[in-house]
Amino acid sequence: MIGLTLFALFGVLMLAGVPIGVALGLGGALAIGLSNPETKLFGLMAAPQNFHAGIAKYPLLALPMFVLVGSIFDRSGVAQRLVNFCVAIFGRSMGTLPAIAILVAIVFGGISGSGPANAAAVGGVMIAAMARAGYPQAFSASVIGAGAATDILIPPSIAFIVYSISVPAASVPALFAAGMIPGLLAGLALMIAAVWLARRHKMGAAEAELPRPPFWRSLMEASWGLAAPVLILGGMRAGWFTPTEAAVVAVVYGLFVGMVVHRTIGFRDLYSIFREAAEISAVIMLVLGLAGIFAYAVSTLGLADPLVGAIKNAGLGSAATLALVIVVLVIVGMFLDGISIFMIFLPLLTPLMRTFGWDPVWFGVVITMMVAIGQITPPMAVNLLVACRLAGVRIEETFPWVIWLVGAFVLASIAVVIFPGLALWLPRDLGY
């Protein structure tokens, strides 16, 4: 009865338009109070305690730093220089710019850790460039949104940091390593789909007429941006710093590049950059803290046990259960952001993971890929919304294009589900 009340209240609050973090916290607090009818006041003390416990974790120190890194590199002009370098390498032909947009999003994903920040940085450069080459704005927005979806798979990833907090058996370095190959595979699938669409519909006919940047000059200008993922990931692998310390190093490096090297960031810009990063980080941390109350109610009150028991009694095997989980996450991902999905469903999914013996690192990659698909699937596709705002188009206009890109991402996800080694080979080889 308490479990039914918890989820019913959460659903009603969500439908009423209450922010998801508040809905999680209120639902969890009510369930905790109902479970202690004799000592309601003292029982409710578990709510603030678990709010604090939800955010008082060392790995979460990296989260606001990586958000700040995304804001810094968004303003530093790194994306434009990466685009020029890619154009200098691959030249200009029909379908080249969409592929370059996705490639730059992948490289930028090794810096920012945030999909919307990636879409804003790459879209601010590529949407205008693709418009000059003759690509429709809706198609450009679809490509940018889809490319930015790889961000939560390419390390450093805010999503993986949040997952590791809920599933301690999966360390942040192992998740970072595990996301690399699936992220590149998804990016390759998106590139193939984008180039095929461009050539099939003869888009970008004016692209070949645009000038090609000089190679060596473009390489020199892009070198600082290209070095950022090497510094972050290579430093962690070499043992110079932990993922949390790597985030701070990335901030210092980004400020150096923006203020000293490219001089695109001035002291007057720092306030707006820090304020933007602080606001985004505060919202994320608030959701995590309130979700900690919800997670405590689900786990401590044993609300996940009936779900696991029902699935086992239904005779569903490991494969059928995983397929069901994937379908549910894809559908939910159309309406909720990734962090909210993790906070709501991980307390329910973790017992299933243990029951069927799924590898926690591989499972983290799989559900993160489902979240990535949700980031580009209307109606609440956060990456797509950012790209559409930059392109000045409605999200409905992107559907004829983005559906193909979603399909490409789904195929890459199916490959990771069928062949777990795609996610597990690299972390095992690196000894994580």
Secondary structure as GFF3:
##gff-version 3
##sequence-region A 1 432
A	DSSP	alpha_helix	2	15	.	.	.	ID=ss1
A	DSSP	alpha_helix	20	35	.	.	.	ID=ss2
A	DSSP	alpha_helix	40	44	.	.	.	ID=ss3
A	DSSP	alpha_helix	46	55	.	.	.	ID=ss4
A	DSSP	three_ten_helix	58	61	.	.	.	ID=ss5
A	DSSP	alpha_helix	62	76	.	.	.	ID=ss6
A	DSSP	alpha_helix	78	90	.	.	.	ID=ss7
A	DSSP	alpha_helix	96	112	.	.	.	ID=ss8
A	DSSP	alpha_helix	115	132	.	.	.	ID=ss9
A	DSSP	alpha_helix	137	148	.	.	.	ID=ss10
A	DSSP	three_ten_helix	149	152	.	.	.	ID=ss11
A	DSSP	alpha_helix	158	166	.	.	.	ID=ss12
A	DSSP	alpha_helix	172	200	.	.	.	ID=ss13
A	DSSP	three_ten_helix	207	209	.	.	.	ID=ss14
A	DSSP	alpha_helix	215	238	.	.	.	ID=ss15
A	DSSP	alpha_helix	243	256	.	.	.	ID=ss16
A	DSSP	pi_helix	257	261	.	.	.	ID=ss17
A	DSSP	alpha_helix	267	300	.	.	.	ID=ss18
A	DSSP	alpha_helix	304	313	.	.	.	ID=ss19
A	DSSP	alpha_helix	318	333	.	.	.	ID=ss20
A	DSSP	alpha_helix	338	356	.	.	.	ID=ss21
A	DSSP	alpha_helix	360	374	.	.	.	ID=ss22
A	DSSP	alpha_helix	382	391	.	.	.	ID=ss23
A	DSSP	three_ten_helix	395	398	.	.	.	ID=ss24
A	DSSP	alpha_helix	399	418	.	.	.	ID=ss25
A	DSSP	alpha_helix	421	429	.	.	.	ID=ss26
###
